[in-house]
């Protein structure tokens, strides 16, 4: 599993924006598809909300990527 620390410059970021920003999703539509398929985990649980707010300290897992919000 590949672990990446992703630094955000705002107080929070939405899940779909985060997946694009981290380079896991190529487009917003691709991010929406990943979330809809149920392969995105937010702090260890399946996340189906593309507008889910992420804050520093949160963890997102997508396939072989573990993304830590900094």
Buried (B, 14 or more C-beta within 10 A) or exposed (E): EEEEEBEBEEEBBBBBBBBBBBEBBEEEEBBBEBBEEEEBBBEEEEBEEBEBEBEEEBBBBBEEBBBBBE
